[in-house]
Amino acid sequence: MTAGETHRAIEATFRIERARLVAGLARMVRDIDRAEELAQDALVTALDEWPRIGIPANPGAWLMAVAKRRAIDAIRRDQMRTRKHEEIAGTPDDAVDAEAETIAAMDNDLGDELLGLIFTACLPILSSDARTALTLRVVGGLTTDEIARAFLSSEATVAQRIVRAKKAIAKTGARFEVPRGAERAARLPSVLEVIYLIFNEGYAATAGDDLVRPGLCLEARRLGRILAGLMPEEAEVWGLLALIEIQASRLTARSGPDGAFIPLTEQNRARWDQLLIASGLAAFARAEALGGEGPHVLQAALAACHARARRAADTDWPRIAALYDRLRVVTPSPVVDLNRAIAHSMAFGPEAGLRLIDEIADAAALRDYAPLPAARGDFLFRAGRLTEARPQFEAAAALTRNLAEKTFLLARADACERPH
């Protein structure tokens, strides 16, 4: 393996291990910024040593061991500094040896570290947007630009949220553990939101050449299953798990051999993962049995409609439209309204979709949102209004940061010039 190949392999390994590494370190040092610094230091060490010694059999454990040694050294330096200050001040040190206590705590596994980091990022003192942005950054490893796209916000705003959130958490002295009882129940909705946003960034990458990021989808599914194990009587947890399992079943069918985007209605359903569909439908049945009617259960019901249709033509669009009517009441948002317009266009014709999309066209959150002109272009295209459809597809292509989506939208714009 060449030096360049080794470096690429190291960086790829770090991307895979980064979230767990930061989570474990955050529990150790109880400071997210410091945990990220220690993780980065471990990467620098790996870049120096692995080309000489080879990539370890367990690279995640190797990185953690290096970072942990650095953390212990830092703790000892801090404790030594404190003792010297006490000696100078003439204050006897009668307290329990804080150094030994802290180092011992590093090996005290109190549950899933990554989940503990997510619940800490969802502390009630933080705004909902800050919780999600922070978790996407420290757990998902997304850039502030990617998070801004997911939030329909500006990069500067998201960066400020993350900085303020880290400072607020540091002041609380949070232990980075999974909460219990009423506190866990109160923080659950924002945790569910975060996990789904992580999944969605993997399912439809906001930027770059790749349409999907399977690693993020896999991590979100893992977290969803952990939650279901922790809270087996919580319908919304099962709804989230059902939603992401069913959507994950389509990952390999969302693009062609050349990486080109394939929309849901044109996918080869034989390529859908039937085991994931069965798992998702079982989770949805559990959510229904628990009487769930929350937003994730409703979204799982939408996903189930598609999963149960053997062919695109068999899709129960009137039921999907009715589910979106309910969803916009439970969790109103411009994005839900846009998806509702799409569903109504499929159930009742493109003109019905155009009427609904006109009602939300001026929503501030959708001003630079590529799916809005893309949907309008599709409605116009299906209504035979090709001259009007073309600029909508072009506008959507200009807004998206994902190369596969851009290529697909420009192809649809070109199709408006061809006879049908």
VOPAGU-2260 file (C-alpha; in pm, 1 decimal, decimal comma):
REM VOPAGU-2260
SITE   aa  ch    i         X         Y         Z
SITE  MET   A    0       0,0       0,0       0,0
SITE  THR   A    1     140,6     338,3    -100,9
SITE  ALA   A    2     173,4     626,4     144,9
SITE  GLY   A    3    -117,9     803,3     -25,1
SITE  GLU   A    4    -338,1     495,0      -2,0
SITE  THR   A    5    -246,6     451,3     364,6
SITE  HIS   A    6    -335,0     811,7     443,4
SITE  ARG   A    7    -669,6     777,5     265,7
SITE  ALA   A    8    -739,5     455,4     455,7
SITE  ILE   A    9    -654,1     627,4     786,0
SITE  GLU   A   10    -882,3     921,4     710,9
SITE  ALA   A   11   -1164,2     686,2     607,8
SITE  THR   A   12   -1119,0     486,9     928,8
SITE  PHE   A   13   -1126,9     806,1    1134,1
SITE  ARG   A   14   -1452,6     915,3     969,6
SITE  ILE   A   15   -1605,8     581,4    1064,9
SITE  GLU   A   16   -1474,4     581,2    1421,6
SITE  ARG   A   17   -1495,9     955,4    1494,6
SITE  ALA   A   18   -1842,6     964,7    1650,7
SITE  ARG   A   19   -1777,6     681,4    1895,5
SITE  LEU   A   20   -1434,6     823,6    1972,8
SITE  VAL   A   21   -1570,5    1169,8    2055,8
SITE  ALA   A   22   -1857,3    1019,2    2256,0
SITE  GLY   A   23   -1626,3     805,7    2468,6
SITE  LEU   A   24   -1383,9    1091,0    2523,1
SITE  ALA   A   25   -1663,1    1334,0    2612,2
SITE  ARG   A   26   -1771,0    1098,4    2889,6
SITE  MET   A   27   -1413,2    1086,8    3012,6
SITE  VAL   A   28   -1330,5    1457,1    3011,5
SITE  ARG   A   29   -1688,8    1598,4    3023,7
SITE  ASP   A   30   -1606,4    1860,1    2763,8
SITE  ILE   A   31   -1705,5    1827,6    2397,9
SITE  ASP   A   32   -1444,9    2066,7    2261,2
SITE  ARG   A   33   -1169,4    1885,1    2450,2
SITE  ALA   A   34   -1301,9    1548,3    2331,4
SITE  GLU   A   35   -1288,5    1665,8    1969,8
SITE  GLU   A   36    -933,4    1794,4    2021,0
SITE  LEU   A   37    -823,0    1462,3    2170,3
SITE  ALA   A   38    -982,9    1273,0    1881,4
SITE  GLN   A   39    -802,4    1495,3    1632,6
SITE  ASP   A   40    -474,1    1440,4    1817,7
SITE  ALA   A   41    -526,3    1065,4    1789,5
SITE  LEU   A   42    -576,7    1103,5    1414,5
SITE  VAL   A   43    -250,8    1299,6    1383,9
SITE  THR   A   44     -70,3    1022,8    1574,2
SITE  ALA   A   45    -223,4     759,4    1346,0
SITE  LEU   A   46    -113,3     951,7    1036,2
SITE  ASP   A   47     240,1     946,2    1175,6
SITE  GLU   A   48     257,7     587,4    1301,1
SITE  TRP   A   49      28,8     371,9    1085,0
SITE  PRO   A   50     229,3     414,3     763,0
SITE  ARG   A   51     519,9     256,1     955,7
SITE  ILE   A   52     341,7      -7,8    1168,8
SITE  GLY   A   53      40,6     -77,1     948,9
SITE  ILE   A   54    -329,1     -26,6    1022,5
SITE  PRO   A   55    -416,9    -204,9    1352,0
SITE  ALA   A   56    -664,9    -492,4    1357,5
SITE  ASN   A   57    -895,9    -278,8    1574,3
SITE  PRO   A   58    -830,5      80,1    1463,1
SITE  GLY   A   59   -1107,9     226,8    1678,7
SITE  ALA   A   60    -959,0      76,3    1995,8
SITE  TRP   A   61    -612,4     197,3    1894,4
SITE  LEU   A   62    -735,2     553,3    1842,3
SITE  MET   A   63    -922,1     545,0    2174,8
SITE  ALA   A   64    -616,8     415,0    2360,1
SITE  VAL   A   65    -400,7     697,4    2223,8
SITE  ALA   A   66    -661,5     961,8    2301,6
SITE  LYS   A   67    -720,7     816,5    2648,6
SITE  ARG   A   68    -349,5     832,0    2733,4
SITE  ARG   A   69    -341,7    1196,1    2629,2
SITE  ALA   A   70    -652,2    1264,3    2839,9
SITE  ILE   A   71    -495,0    1099,7    3146,6
SITE  ASP   A   72    -173,7    1298,8    3098,9
SITE  ALA   A   73    -375,7    1620,8    3081,0
SITE  ILE   A   74    -574,0    1529,2    3394,8
SITE  ARG   A   75    -250,9    1461,7    3583,0
SITE  ARG   A   76    -104,5    1793,7    3471,2
SITE  ASP   A   77    -419,7    1971,6    3587,1
SITE  GLN   A   78    -415,3    1792,3    3922,5
SITE  MET   A   79     -44,7    1870,6    3970,1
SITE  ARG   A   80    -113,3    2237,2    3895,5
SITE  THR   A   81    -398,6    2238,3    4147,4
SITE  ARG   A   82    -182,3    2077,4    4419,1
SITE  LYS   A   83      96,6    2328,3    4362,8
SITE  HIS   A   84    -152,3    2613,1    4393,6
SITE  GLU   A   85    -281,0    2461,1    4719,7
SITE  GLU   A   86      72,7    2426,3    4854,3
SITE  ILE   A   87     151,3    2786,6    4769,5
SITE  ALA   A   88    -171,3    2897,4    4936,0
SITE  GLY   A   89     -97,0    2678,2    5237,3
SITE  THR   A   90    -424,5    2488,5    5195,7
SITE  PRO   A   91    -411,1    2117,0    5294,5
SITE  ASP   A   92    -540,6    1873,7    5033,8
SITE  ASP   A   93    -781,5    1662,6    5240,0
SITE  ALA   A   94   -1016,0    1578,4    4949,8
SITE  VAL   A   95   -1041,7    1238,3    4788,9
SITE  ASP   A   96    -774,8    1195,2    4523,2
SITE  ALA   A   97    -962,4    1351,1    4233,2
SITE  GLU   A   98    -707,5    1231,4    3982,3
SITE  ALA   A   99    -750,4     863,3    4068,3
SITE  GLU   A  100   -1128,0     903,8    4084,7
SITE  THR   A  101   -1145,4    1066,9    3742,2
SITE  ILE   A  102    -914,7     817,2    3576,2
SITE  ALA   A  103   -1106,6     525,2    3727,5
SITE  ALA   A  104   -1429,2     673,3    3593,6
SITE  MET   A  105   -1286,6     648,9    3243,3
SITE  ASP   A  106   -1330,2     272,5    3254,9
SITE  ASN   A  107   -1679,3     283,9    3405,2
SITE  ASP   A  108   -1914,1     186,6    3122,9
SITE  LEU   A  109   -2258,9     313,0    3222,6
SITE  GLY   A  110   -2432,6     240,0    2893,3
SITE  ASP   A  111   -2400,1     331,2    2530,9
SITE  GLU   A  112   -2156,5     621,3    2507,8
SITE  LEU   A  113   -2284,2     749,3    2176,6
SITE  LEU   A  114   -2642,1     756,3    2298,3
SITE  GLY   A  115   -2525,7     930,5    2614,7
SITE  LEU   A  116   -2363,4    1199,4    2402,9
SITE  ILE   A  117   -2687,7    1249,2    2208,1
SITE  PHE   A  118   -2896,9    1286,7    2523,5
SITE  THR   A  119   -2643,1    1534,7    2657,6
SITE  ALA   A  120   -2664,7    1733,0    2336,4
SITE  CYS   A  121   -3041,5    1741,2    2392,6
SITE  LEU   A  122   -3030,7    1904,9    2735,8
SITE  PRO   A  123   -3344,6    2115,3    2802,1
SITE  ILE   A  124   -3134,6    2428,9    2850,6
SITE  LEU   A  125   -3060,7    2424,5    2474,9
SITE  SER   A  126   -3299,4    2531,9    2202,4
SITE  SER   A  127   -3433,8    2262,2    1972,7
SITE  ASP   A  128   -3226,2    2390,0    1681,4
SITE  ALA   A  129   -2911,4    2396,8    1895,5
SITE  ARG   A  130   -2965,6    2038,9    2014,2
SITE  THR   A  131   -2998,9    1909,2    1662,0
SITE  ALA   A  132   -2711,1    2113,5    1521,6
SITE  LEU   A  133   -2476,2    2006,4    1798,5
SITE  THR   A  134   -2558,5    1638,1    1765,7
SITE  LEU   A  135   -2524,3    1642,9    1388,9
SITE  ARG   A  136   -2183,7    1803,6    1436,0
SITE  VAL   A  137   -2038,5    1589,3    1715,4
SITE  VAL   A  138   -2215,3    1260,9    1637,6
SITE  GLY   A  139   -2278,3    1281,1    1264,7
SITE  GLY   A  140   -1952,0    1460,9    1190,4
SITE  LEU   A  141   -2129,3    1694,3     946,7
SITE  THR   A  142   -1989,9    2032,1     855,3
SITE  THR   A  143   -2173,5    2347,3     959,5
SITE  ASP   A  144   -2263,5    2404,5     593,3
SITE  GLU   A  145   -2430,0    2064,6     566,4
SITE  ILE   A  146   -2618,9    2122,0     890,8
SITE  ALA   A  147   -2731,1    2463,6     767,8
SITE  ARG   A  148   -2877,4    2302,3     457,4
SITE  ALA   A  149   -3063,4    2047,4     669,3
SITE  PHE   A  150   -3192,5    2328,0     892,1
SITE  LEU   A  151   -3281,1    2560,9     601,5
SITE  SER   A  152   -3064,1    2812,9     785,6
SITE  SER   A  153   -2739,3    3005,8     735,2
SITE  GLU   A  154   -2398,2    2856,3     807,1
SITE  ALA   A  155   -2306,4    3144,1    1040,8
SITE  THR   A  156   -2623,2    3095,4    1245,0
SITE  VAL   A  157   -2560,8    2722,4    1285,3
SITE  ALA   A  158   -2196,1    2777,2    1382,4
SITE  GLN   A  159   -2302,9    3020,8    1653,5
SITE  ARG   A  160   -2559,6    2773,3    1784,7
SITE  ILE   A  161   -2297,8    2501,1    1813,3
SITE  VAL   A  162   -2047,2    2719,6    1995,2
SITE  ARG   A  163   -2307,9    2847,1    2240,3
SITE  ALA   A  164   -2444,5    2495,8    2297,1
SITE  LYS   A  165   -2099,7    2357,7    2382,0
SITE  LYS   A  166   -2038,6    2638,7    2629,0
SITE  ALA   A  167   -2378,9    2589,9    2791,9
SITE  ILE   A  168   -2321,9    2215,1    2834,6
SITE  ALA   A  169   -1974,1    2272,9    2981,3
SITE  LYS   A  170   -2121,9    2502,0    3246,5
SITE  THR   A  171   -2369,5    2233,6    3360,2
SITE  GLY   A  172   -2097,5    1975,8    3432,5
SITE  ALA   A  173   -2303,3    1717,3    3240,2
SITE  ARG   A  174   -2187,6    1356,2    3280,1
SITE  PHE   A  175   -2266,7    1252,8    2919,7
SITE  GLU   A  176   -2485,2     963,6    3032,9
SITE  VAL   A  177   -2828,4     840,9    2925,0
SITE  PRO   A  178   -3084,0    1002,6    3160,8
SITE  ARG   A  179   -3350,3     806,0    3344,9
SITE  GLY   A  180   -3719,0     845,5    3430,2
SITE  ALA   A  181   -3907,5    1168,0    3364,1
SITE  GLU   A  182   -3598,8    1349,3    3240,8
SITE  ARG   A  183   -3547,1    1091,1    2968,1
SITE  ALA   A  184   -3911,6    1115,1    2859,4
SITE  ALA   A  185   -3892,4    1494,8    2842,0
SITE  ARG   A  186   -3583,4    1486,8    2621,9
SITE  LEU   A  187   -3694,8    1202,2    2397,3
SITE  PRO   A  188   -3872,3    1404,9    2121,1
SITE  SER   A  189   -3563,2    1608,4    2042,1
SITE  VAL   A  190   -3349,8    1293,3    2044,6
SITE  LEU   A  191   -3584,7    1132,1    1792,3
SITE  GLU   A  192   -3564,5    1442,7    1575,6
SITE  VAL   A  193   -3186,4    1435,3    1585,4
SITE  ILE   A  194   -3161,8    1067,2    1493,8
SITE  TYR   A  195   -3394,2    1116,0    1199,1
SITE  LEU   A  196   -3197,7    1416,0    1073,4
SITE  ILE   A  197   -2879,7    1206,9    1091,8
SITE  PHE   A  198   -3053,6     934,6     892,3
SITE  ASN   A  199   -3190,4    1182,0     641,4
SITE  GLU   A  200   -2848,4    1334,0     577,6
SITE  GLY   A  201   -2727,4     984,4     494,8
SITE  TYR   A  202   -3034,5     902,8     284,3
SITE  ALA   A  203   -3019,0    1224,3      77,7
SITE  ALA   A  204   -2681,6    1396,3     115,8
SITE  THR   A  205   -2714,9    1773,9     100,7
SITE  ALA   A  206   -2382,7    1827,5     -74,9
SITE  GLY   A  207   -2103,9    1649,3    -261,0
SITE  ASP   A  208   -2084,7    1389,3    -533,8
SITE  ASP   A  209   -2249,7    1104,7    -342,0
SITE  LEU   A  210   -2626,6    1077,9    -333,1
SITE  VAL   A  211   -2625,9     875,6     -11,3
SITE  ARG   A  212   -2401,3     825,0     290,7
SITE  PRO   A  213   -2478,5     469,6     406,8
SITE  GLY   A  214   -2264,3     505,6     719,0
SITE  LEU   A  215   -2489,0     777,6     859,7
SITE  CYS   A  216   -2798,9     572,3     780,0
SITE  LEU   A  217   -2648,7     270,9     955,0
SITE  GLU   A  218   -2560,6     477,7    1262,5
SITE  ALA   A  219   -2911,6     623,0    1281,1
SITE  ARG   A  220   -3061,4     274,3    1255,7
SITE  ARG   A  221   -2830,1     151,9    1531,1
SITE  LEU   A  222   -2932,6     439,4    1756,9
SITE  GLY   A  223   -3297,8     376,8    1677,0
SITE  ARG   A  224   -3265,6      13,3    1779,4
SITE  ILE   A  225   -3086,4     109,9    2100,7
SITE  LEU   A  226   -3372,2     345,3    2184,9
SITE  ALA   A  227   -3629,8      77,4    2110,4
SITE  GLY   A  228   -3446,6    -155,0    2349,5
SITE  LEU   A  229   -3435,2     113,3    2619,2
SITE  MET   A  230   -3795,5     229,3    2577,0
SITE  PRO   A  231   -3997,8     -66,8    2444,3
SITE  GLU   A  232   -4334,0      87,0    2542,9
SITE  GLU   A  233   -4274,8     416,3    2359,6
SITE  ALA   A  234   -4476,2     425,5    2033,5
SITE  GLU   A  235   -4281,5     716,8    1883,9
SITE  VAL   A  236   -3954,1     528,3    1925,1
SITE  TRP   A  237   -4095,9     233,8    1731,0
SITE  GLY   A  238   -4239,0     477,1    1475,4
SITE  LEU   A  239   -3896,2     629,7    1418,3
SITE  LEU   A  240   -3734,1     287,4    1390,5
SITE  ALA   A  241   -3999,9     175,0    1141,2
SITE  LEU   A  242   -3954,0     489,0     935,5
SITE  ILE   A  243   -3577,5     464,4     901,2
SITE  GLU   A  244   -3575,9      85,9     846,4
SITE  ILE   A  245   -3828,4     112,1     562,0
SITE  GLN   A  246   -3655,1     408,3     402,7
SITE  ALA   A  247   -3316,1     238,7     437,0
SITE  SER   A  248   -3454,0     -55,0     237,5
SITE  ARG   A  249   -3449,8     166,3     -74,2
SITE  LEU   A  250   -3088,5     288,7     -49,7
SITE  THR   A  251   -2941,6      69,7    -323,7
SITE  ALA   A  252   -3232,8     144,4    -558,3
SITE  ARG   A  253   -3203,6     523,0    -529,3
SITE  SER   A  254   -2919,9     543,7    -783,7
SITE  GLY   A  255   -2815,6     365,4   -1100,8
SITE  PRO   A  256   -2480,3     203,4   -1181,7
SITE  ASP   A  257   -2349,7     544,6   -1287,5
SITE  GLY   A  258   -2464,1     706,8    -962,6
SITE  ALA   A  259   -2758,3     881,7   -1129,3
SITE  PHE   A  260   -3053,6     962,7    -903,1
SITE  ILE   A  261   -3365,5     748,6    -949,4
SITE  PRO   A  262   -3690,9     888,5    -803,2
SITE  LEU   A  263   -3913,3     671,0    -585,8
SITE  THR   A  264   -4177,2     619,0    -855,7
SITE  GLU   A  265   -3916,8     485,5   -1102,3
SITE  GLN   A  266   -3711,0     262,6    -873,5
SITE  ASN   A  267   -3671,5    -109,4    -936,2
SITE  ARG   A  268   -3857,0    -239,0    -632,1
SITE  ALA   A  269   -3695,5    -578,2    -668,7
SITE  ARG   A  270   -3380,3    -406,2    -539,9
SITE  TRP   A  271   -3549,0    -296,3    -217,9
SITE  ASP   A  272   -3417,1    -483,3      86,9
SITE  GLN   A  273   -3704,5    -708,3     190,5
SITE  LEU   A  274   -3549,8    -791,6     528,7
SITE  LEU   A  275   -3537,7    -422,9     618,4
SITE  ILE   A  276   -3895,4    -377,3     497,6
SITE  ALA   A  277   -4011,1    -669,7     712,7
SITE  SER   A  278   -3821,5    -528,4    1011,3
SITE  GLY   A  279   -3968,9    -182,8     951,8
SITE  LEU   A  280   -4323,7    -309,7     914,1
SITE  ALA   A  281   -4286,6    -512,8    1235,1
SITE  ALA   A  282   -4171,3    -199,0    1418,2
SITE  PHE   A  283   -4465,3      -6,0    1270,4
SITE  ALA   A  284   -4707,5    -276,2    1389,2
SITE  ARG   A  285   -4560,8    -240,3    1738,8
SITE  ALA   A  286   -4608,3     139,0    1723,3
SITE  GLU   A  287   -4971,3      96,2    1614,6
SITE  ALA   A  288   -5035,2    -159,7    1889,3
SITE  LEU   A  289   -4913,1      98,2    2141,5
SITE  GLY   A  290   -5167,4     346,6    2007,5
SITE  GLY   A  291   -4914,6     581,7    1854,8
SITE  GLU   A  292   -5040,6     883,9    1661,9
SITE  GLY   A  293   -4734,5    1107,4    1686,8
SITE  PRO   A  294   -4533,3    1249,9    1395,7
SITE  HIS   A  295   -4291,4     959,7    1361,1
SITE  VAL   A  296   -4569,2     701,4    1367,7
SITE  LEU   A  297   -4755,1     895,0    1096,4
SITE  GLN   A  298   -4438,8     919,1     886,2
SITE  ALA   A  299   -4386,7     545,8     933,2
SITE  ALA   A  300   -4740,6     492,1     805,7
SITE  LEU   A  301   -4646,0     690,6     494,6
SITE  ALA   A  302   -4334,5     479,7     442,3
SITE  ALA   A  303   -4538,3     161,5     491,8
SITE  CYS   A  304   -4773,3     265,1     210,8
SITE  HIS   A  305   -4481,7     270,4     -32,3
SITE  ALA   A  306   -4325,5     -48,3     107,0
SITE  ARG   A  307   -4648,2    -244,8      60,1
SITE  ALA   A  308   -4692,4    -140,3    -304,1
SITE  ARG   A  309   -4538,3    -405,0    -530,9
SITE  ARG   A  310   -4542,7    -156,2    -820,0
SITE  ALA   A  311   -4540,8     223,7    -822,6
SITE  ALA   A  312   -4883,4     209,7    -987,0
SITE  ASP   A  313   -5018,7      20,8    -683,1
SITE  THR   A  314   -4932,4     303,0    -441,0
SITE  ASP   A  315   -5230,0     416,7    -234,5
SITE  TRP   A  316   -5184,6     789,4    -297,5
SITE  PRO   A  317   -5525,2     892,8    -153,6
SITE  ARG   A  318   -5426,1     731,9     178,3
SITE  ILE   A  319   -5086,3     902,9     164,0
SITE  ALA   A  320   -5255,5    1238,0      99,5
SITE  ALA   A  321   -5487,8    1178,6     396,3
SITE  LEU   A  322   -5191,0    1090,7     619,3
SITE  TYR   A  323   -5019,9    1417,1     522,1
SITE  ASP   A  324   -5340,5    1601,2     609,2
SITE  ARG   A  325   -5308,7    1453,7     959,1
SITE  LEU   A  326   -4932,7    1508,4     980,8
SITE  ARG   A  327   -4956,0    1881,4     910,9
SITE  VAL   A  328   -5189,8    1912,8    1212,1
SITE  VAL   A  329   -4959,5    1716,0    1443,1
SITE  THR   A  330   -4638,0    1884,1    1327,5
SITE  PRO   A  331   -4705,3    2187,4    1105,8
SITE  SER   A  332   -4415,6    2303,5     889,0
SITE  PRO   A  333   -4361,2    2433,4     534,5
SITE  VAL   A  334   -4171,8    2115,5     442,2
SITE  VAL   A  335   -4464,3    1896,4     551,7
SITE  ASP   A  336   -4695,2    2121,6     350,5
SITE  LEU   A  337   -4473,0    2078,8      44,0
SITE  ASN   A  338   -4479,6    1700,0      76,8
SITE  ARG   A  339   -4854,6    1720,0     124,4
SITE  ALA   A  340   -4882,8    1910,1    -204,1
SITE  ILE   A  341   -4679,8    1637,8    -377,0
SITE  ALA   A  342   -4904,3    1365,3    -232,9
SITE  HIS   A  343   -5220,4    1547,3    -338,3
SITE  SER   A  344   -5078,8    1594,7    -688,1
SITE  MET   A  345   -5026,6    1219,6    -717,1
SITE  ALA   A  346   -5365,6    1135,6    -569,4
SITE  PHE   A  347   -5583,9    1399,8    -734,7
SITE  GLY   A  348   -5382,5    1536,6   -1026,6
SITE  PRO   A  349   -5109,1    1795,2   -1084,4
SITE  GLU   A  350   -5346,7    2092,4   -1072,9
SITE  ALA   A  351   -5442,4    1998,1    -715,1
SITE  GLY   A  352   -5073,4    2001,4    -627,2
SITE  LEU   A  353   -5022,6    2339,2    -792,7
SITE  ARG   A  354   -5306,0    2491,4    -591,4
SITE  LEU   A  355   -5152,5    2370,9    -264,9
SITE  ILE   A  356   -4799,0    2471,5    -356,4
SITE  ASP   A  357   -4915,4    2824,5    -438,8
SITE  GLU   A  358   -5034,6    2854,1     -77,5
SITE  ILE   A  359   -4683,2    2796,3      61,1
SITE  ALA   A  360   -4469,1    2948,4    -215,6
SITE  ASP   A  361   -4383,5    3255,5      -7,0
SITE  ALA   A  362   -4278,2    3065,3     306,6
SITE  ALA   A  363   -3942,8    3202,5     419,8
SITE  ALA   A  364   -3809,9    2856,7     508,1
SITE  LEU   A  365   -3863,1    2739,1     147,9
SITE  ARG   A  366   -3705,0    3039,0     -24,4
SITE  ASP   A  367   -3382,3    2857,1    -119,6
SITE  TYR   A  368   -3515,7    2503,5     -83,5
SITE  ALA   A  369   -3451,7    2305,5    -403,4
SITE  PRO   A  370   -3745,3    2061,9    -359,5
SITE  LEU   A  371   -3994,5    2349,9    -392,0
SITE  PRO   A  372   -3918,7    2445,0    -755,8
SITE  ALA   A  373   -3849,4    2076,9    -830,8
SITE  ALA   A  374   -4200,6    1984,9    -715,9
SITE  ARG   A  375   -4359,1    2274,2    -903,4
SITE  GLY   A  376   -4167,5    2170,9   -1216,1
SITE  ASP   A  377   -4295,6    1814,8   -1181,6
SITE  PHE   A  378   -4656,9    1930,8   -1141,7
SITE  LEU   A  379   -4628,2    2154,7   -1447,6
SITE  PHE   A  380   -4456,8    1879,2   -1647,1
SITE  ARG   A  381   -4732,2    1630,0   -1569,3
SITE  ALA   A  382   -4993,5    1893,3   -1651,9
SITE  GLY   A  383   -4836,1    1931,6   -1997,4
SITE  ARG   A  384   -4714,9    2285,4   -1928,6
SITE  LEU   A  385   -4358,7    2214,4   -2039,2
SITE  THR   A  386   -4254,5    2571,8   -2115,3
SITE  GLU   A  387   -4335,9    2667,6   -1756,7
SITE  ALA   A  388   -4180,6    2352,4   -1611,6
SITE  ARG   A  389   -3831,4    2399,5   -1757,5
SITE  PRO   A  390   -3727,6    2711,6   -1558,2
SITE  GLN   A  391   -3853,8    2546,3   -1238,5
SITE  PHE   A  392   -3625,6    2246,0   -1289,4
SITE  GLU   A  393   -3336,5    2478,3   -1373,1
SITE  ALA   A  394   -3399,7    2681,8   -1057,8
SITE  ALA   A  395   -3401,8    2365,0    -847,2
SITE  ALA   A  396   -3075,5    2248,1   -1008,0
SITE  ALA   A  397   -2915,0    2581,4    -921,5
SITE  LEU   A  398   -3016,2    2547,7    -556,6
SITE  THR   A  399   -2908,1    2189,7    -485,7
SITE  ARG   A  400   -2552,7    2116,0    -366,5
SITE  ASN   A  401   -2569,9    1748,1    -456,5
SITE  LEU   A  402   -2421,5    1658,6    -794,9
SITE  ALA   A  403   -2649,1    1358,7    -858,5
SITE  GLU   A  404   -2961,2    1563,0    -785,9
SITE  LYS   A  405   -2835,5    1851,3   -1001,8
SITE  THR   A  406   -2774,3    1615,9   -1294,4
SITE  PHE   A  407   -3121,4    1463,8   -1255,8
SITE  LEU   A  408   -3293,2    1803,9   -1243,3
SITE  LEU   A  409   -3108,8    1936,5   -1546,6
SITE  ALA   A  410   -3206,8    1622,1   -1737,4
SITE  ARG   A  411   -3570,1    1689,4   -1648,0
SITE  ALA   A  412   -3530,8    2046,8   -1771,1
SITE  ASP   A  413   -3393,2    1919,2   -2101,9
SITE  ALA   A  414   -3684,9    1674,6   -2127,8
SITE  CYS   A  415   -3920,5    1971,3   -2142,5
SITE  GLU   A  416   -3783,1    2048,8   -2489,2
SITE  ARG   A  417   -3855,1    1703,1   -2629,6
SITE  PRO   A  418   -4193,7    1595,5   -2769,7
SITE  HIS   A  419   -4398,6    1355,8   -2553,1
